[in-house]
Amino acid sequence: MVSVVNSKRRLTKVITDGDKSTMTLEKSSISITNKYSNVSARSYALLLLMTVYSANFIDRQLLSILQEPIKIELNLSDGQLGVLTGVSFAFFYVLAGIPIARYADRGNRRNVIAYSVGVWSLMTAVSGAALNYFHLLLARIGVGIGEAGCSPPAHSIISDIFPPKKRASAIAFYSMGVNIGILFGFLFGGWLNEYFGWRVAFVVVGLPGILLAVLVRTTLAEPIRGHHEDKKLASSRVSFIDVLSLLWSRLSFRHMCFAASLSAFAGNSSNSWTASFMMRSHGMSSGELGTWLAMIVGLGGAIGVLGGGLLADKLASRDRRWYLWLPAIANLACVPFMVAVYSVDNAYTALLLSVIPGLLFNVYLGTTIATTQSLVGLRMRATASAILMLVANIIGLGLGPLSVGILSDYLLPIYGADSLKQAMLILLPFFMCWSSLHFYRGSIDLEHDLDAAPD
């Protein structure tokens, strides 16, 4: 009898404790939900994440403006530089990206971002101590692994705190970090190199990111998944194969993903090699050139990517296919200006002609990422972004700068100092046209695939 009574007491205690735990969880959920129901809280989170992404691209882009002094000091070829800016970074970026994204879909996304910022910032600073090509290669691999933990969890967080009709605009704002990072990477890198050398530039740019990591960890709240959507959060984990199979079954995603990869091929190649092209073919100094490119690619690109997201959300309220039509049009508009940039003889004419591609190169970012998030379930978002970025970075970041560098080395006996210019003229306009075709083809199935998205 005593045993039965004790059992009942233990059962009552378990139920009571369970109810308290449930109430605590519910209160926690309500607290976070209320936090992100506040416009200022959403704005702070988006601004902080965009700042993180800017730091990501400052550290990534810095090498581009420093390539020429590094090439001279370490006696490197264009092919070796292409490995540094492309393959070595991209391979480990995508290799680490999938497992990190898988954890982010079931764990704390805020913490993933904070630790990632700390790793890539430290490895950027370490790059300044490189004594040879192998040391610098290892440091760039470290930067790539660290930066793999930035965008997939950030895309997932943004998709949870903004409703679908504002998602392309929000992700476009976040994606401005690409161009703001390029702006400061070119600006700081150019002038720091001119006055202090490339090694100091890496240290000065890398170390502040460690403080940013602390800020993310201590001030950014982890949001409730699916807060703005009428979807139930799946209790079971979704496997990587399930996410991959779902995306592969959507024709719109296949074409959109390949289109984004081709755009990234042209964009990353341009970002990696434009400074070297202007120095070799037009004799510009790193400080002056860094300032020009900061304004054209950095500021102009930020305006373009944000404007593209806002315009896409507005047009898509009438027809959601505009999410893919808009980047198709933007990419085609770049082509004649790109051809002209590599054909004129005057440095400042070439820079002025670069303004239009600078504005339009990254219009596809906000629309492509937002569409990917809308095609999948709530526990698939970080993984879906990682898959998109895996393909885009293998083709765009891994093969893009490397292909230009190898072709430049091949053309060197024929064109001399202009071999890089010729390589860019041959490859980049072609890839932008090819990209536009796939964006248009993807739009044909987009409406059906969005309607079939799971919870």
Buried (B, 14 or more C-beta within 10 A) or exposed (E): EEEEEEEEEEEEEEEEEEEEEEEEEEEEEEEBEEBBEEEEBBEBBBEBBBBBBBBBBBBBBBBBBBBBBBBEEBEBBBBBBBBBBBBBBBBBBBBBBBBBBBBBBEBEBBBBBBBBBBBBBBBBBBBBEBEEBEBBBBBBBBBBBBBBBBBBBBBBBBBBBBEBEBBBBBBBBBBBBBBBBBBBBBBBBBBBBBEEBBBEBBBBBBBEBBEBBEBBBEEBBBBBBBBBBEBEEBEEEBEBEBBBEBBEEBBBBBBBBBBBBBBBBBBBBBBBBBBBBBBBBBEBEBBBBBBBBBBBBBBBBBBBBBBBBBBBBEBBEEEBBBBBBBBBBBBBBBBEBBBBBBEBEEBEBBBBBBBBBBBBBBBBBBBBBBBBBBBBBBBBBBBBBBBBBBBBBBBBBBBBBBBBBBBBBBBBEEBEEBBBBBBBBBBBBBBBBBBBBBBBBBBEBBEEBBEEBBE
